[in-house]
Amino acid sequence: MAKNENLNSAAKNKNDEFYTQFDDIQRELNCYLDYDKNVFRDKTILLPCDDPVYSNFTKFFALNFDFYGLKKLISTSYAPNSKKFIFQPMANLFDEESPVFDASKENSHGKLYTLDRESIKTKPYPVDAVKLDRYLDGDGDFRSKEVSKLRDEADVIITNPPFSLFRQFLKWIMDANKKFLIIGNINCITYSEVFPLIKENKIWLGHGMGRWISGFIVPEGYELYGTEARINKYGERIVATNQCLWLTNLEQGKRHRPITFNTMAENIKFCRHKDVKGKSILYAKYDNYDAIEVPYTDLIPCDYEGVMGVPITFLDKYCPEQFEIVGATESEGKGFSNGLWDSDSTSAQATVNGKKVYKRIFIRHRQK
């Protein structure tokens, strides 16, 4: 990775070879199981753009196949020749032992791996029972007809999709009306392909965001930038990030827990945020939006009935029974503000006394 490159620019430059850590997967998946112990029972799970040689998603679901009561696990890999960065080649002895193994297709074709209730009985260790079913006709691109057919067969789609193709990937899922759990950059909240779905309560944030995702495994060639970058006990290179989140339409209990807030007067008097304490920006009316500025989620006043602009990270605490999402700042010129924006304004961002404020979600309390 270039010296000053980070996860934000990964999407732009299509450097998408980020692998999720096993512990991060387990931490997130446990939250859905706690809410509904049968959430994956008798389900077929598809892990697209995955690779059992390196990916922890396949390992995780293989190890938990019986515990979750899965019906079938499907994993598709992406051809090495189609990747910009790849891990150093690793021998996959089980592939080579497969009757369908073809060395001439190893680098140019995607692969289809499967695990079902019968095959898991064939090996003492569940991961070893994941078998190479066949080579795909193409390179494993999720948009291909053959992978889309697998999508249609699946009940739930779970993966860390390429950052550069996040919008297309989510649309691909939603077009098939599938349940899903995927990782994205936090800024995806305000994408034109994402925010309307959040506003309509069709999708929502998963249980964890920010440092809940403790970092991604990257191949040789990526710079280990940042103070939290490291090499773990397994020798894996980890790039840390606090800019990612889980996005889903699977239910989990956290999003139905209302939060207790103080009144506006109490927040003004006892505010603990030094950058806004005693300053006019707190609860100021925007110059160009019909709403007030609330710079931190914990400063949302319980006694204000109008529209409030809050940080996009508010969605990590969003309870749909407690708040209504009205809109968002005019991201990408798509008109998310639901009429709150002054169309004569030269700034799509919210401003207070002429100073721009970062992206905001507009909310109000639901009337009891």
Buried (B, 14 or more C-beta within 10 A) or exposed (E): BEEEBBBEEBBEEBBBBBBBBBEBBEBBBEBBBEBEEEBBEEBBBBBBBBBBBBBBBBBBBBBBBEEBBBBBBBBBBBBBEBBEBBBEEEEBEBBEEBEEBEEEBBBEBBBBBBBBEEBBEEBEEBBEBBBBBBBBEBBBBBEBEBBBEBBEEBBBBBBBBBBBBBBBBBEBBBEEEBBBBBBBBBBBBBBEBBBBBBBEEEBBBBBBBEEBBBBBBBBEBBBBBBEBBBEEEEEBBBBBBBBBBBBBBBEBEBBEEEEEBBEBEBBBEEBEEEEBEEEEEBBBEBBBBBBBBBBBBBBBBEEBEEBBBBBBBBBBBBEEEBBBBBBBBBBEEBBBBBEBBEEEBEBBBBBBEEEEBEBBBBBBBEEE
